Amino acid sequence: LSLVMTSTMSLVPEENIQQVKDLIESRQFMRARLKINHLQSSYPSSAYVL
């Protein structure tokens, strides 16, 4: 499992970030927004998902 380190030291699984990017690229914006909301609630101090 690969993790992305942010400036606030919160760890976000890289696979989650990639899923959001893939959803946006495939124009599935509502699903991407739901995933982003979930990441924001799971990692509230992460600047990467803000």
N, C-alpha and C positions, 0 to 999 in steps of 0.2 A: 504494500500500500504506500503510495507516494503522497507526501504532504507538502503543502505550500506554506511557507513561513511569511507572515506579514510583519509590518513594522510594529504592530501592537503585540507581537508574539503569540497571536492566536493561530492555531493550526486548522487549516481547511483541507480536507481531502482533495487532492488534485483531480480525481475522477469526477467529483461533484462539479467542479468548475468547468471541466471539459464537457460534461452533460449539458450545462447551461449554454455553453458556446455552440454545441451541436444543435440544440433546440432553436437557438436564434438563427443559425445559418440555414436551418430547414424551415424557417418562417413559422415556427410553432411558438408564437410570442406568449400566449396565455399559459402554456405549460412551462415556459422558461420563467415567467413571472412567479408562478407557484413555487417552482424550485428555488428561486432567489429568496422568496419570502421564507421558505423553510430554512435555508442556509442562514438568513439573517436572525431567525429565532434560535437556531442552534449555535451560532457563532456571533453573538451580538457585538463583541468588541473587535471583530475583524474588519479592518479597513478594506480588505480585498473584496468583500461582498457588499460593501456600501456602494 
